Amino acid sequence: MPSKKTLNRSIVSKLDSVSRIIEDLNIQEPGQLIVVEGSRDREALLKLGVRTRIMTLRRFMRIASTDLLEKEGLTEIIVLTDFDRRGKFYSRVIKKICSGRVKVNTEYKYKLKKSLGSWIKDVEGIPSFLSNNADSKLKRV
């Protein structure tokens, strides 16, 4: 079993990594849109301070099925679906729908998944993970 010191370092590393990813998400460019599965995921990102435009999957599918993607001036879709099988399926659907129309970026999703490992399975759980472990950051080893 890993020592408490090792676990503390691991959590601090994850917190730092997630913080950097959130900062990167906030480097807004015109035409960017983050797509999440549901309203709780959207609220979680807002709670984390993400300022880039965020849309739920349901609403996105409505506009993607028409020519509104082009009318909205979207140039990049950042996919932040959950880290489970359904989220992977939704990522593929978004890529297929947007193919040849808009750039689809799944890089942030995979960076978050890699950073959080098995600790978190969905986007809505990220703020509580961060707040529950924020005191670990104060106890840096």
N, C-alpha and C positions, 0 to 999 in steps of 0.2 A: 504494500500500500504506500502511495506517495506521501512524503512528509507534508506537514502543514506549510512549511516554507516553500516547497515546490508548488503546491496548489496555489498559494498566494501569488507566486510569480506568474503562474499560468493565467490566473484571473486578471492580474494587472496587465499582462500582455494582450489578452483579449479585449479589455476595456480600451487600451490605447489604440489597438487596431480598429475597433468599431468607431471610435471617435474620429480617427483619420478618414474612414470611409464616409462618415456623415459630413465631415468638412468638405470632402471631394464632391459629394452630392449637392452641396450648397454653392459650388462654383457654377452659377447659372449661365446658360447661354440661351439666347432666344430660340424658340422652337423645341426646347426639351420638355419632355413630359415623363413623369414616373407613373407606371401602372402597377397597382397593387390589387390583391384579390377582393378585399372588402373594406367597409368603412372603418372597422377597428384598426386595420393595417394603416389606413390613411391617417387616422387620429394618432397612432403610435409615431409615425414619421413626423407629424406636426409637433408632437410633444418633444421629440428629439431635436426640434429646431430646423427641420428641413424646409427650405423656402422655395425650392423648385416646385413647379406646378405638379399636383398629384391627382390622379383620377382612378376610380375603382374600375375593375375589370368589366363589370356590367355596362357601365356608361361608355367605357372605351369601345367595347364591342359594337355598341349602337353607332358611334361615330365612324368606326373603322369600316362598317359595312356600307357606308356611303362615301361620297367624295369629301367629307368634312375634314379628313386628315390633311388633305392638301389645302383646303380653305382655311383651316386653323393655322397654317404655316408651320406645322410640325416637321422637324428635321431629324429628331432622335427620340426613340421610345426607350426609356430605361425600365427594364422589367424587374420588379421586386416582388414576385410572387413567393409564396411560402416555400420552405425547403423540403417539402414532402413530395410524394408521387403526383398528387394533384397539381401542385405548383409547377412541377416539371412539365406536366401535360399542358398547362396553361401557357407556359413559356413557349413551347413548340407551336401552339395555336397562334399566339401573337406573332411569332416569327413568320409563320405561313401567311397570315393575313396581311402583314406589312411588307412582305417580300417584294422588292423592286419599287416600293413606294417611299419607305422611310427606313432609316437605319435603326436596327434593334440592338440594344446594348444589354447584355446579361452579365457583364463583367462585375458590376456591383453586387449582384445577387450571389455570385459564386465567391466573391471576396468575403462577404458577410458569412456565408455558409462555412467557408474555410476558417474564418476567425472564431466563429462561435461553436463549430464542431457539433457535438451532440447535446450541447447545453440548451439550444433553442431550436424549435422546429418551425416557428412562424414569425412573421414580421411584428405582429402585435405584442409578442413577448419580449422584444428587445428593450423597451424602456424599463420594464420591471427588473429584467436581468441587470441592467446598468445601475439602477437605483439600489437594488439589493446588494450589489457588490461594490458600490462606490466607496464604502469605508475601507475596502481592501486597498484602494489606491492610496489612501492616507497612510496605510501601514506598509508602505513599500519596503521590500526586502533588499 
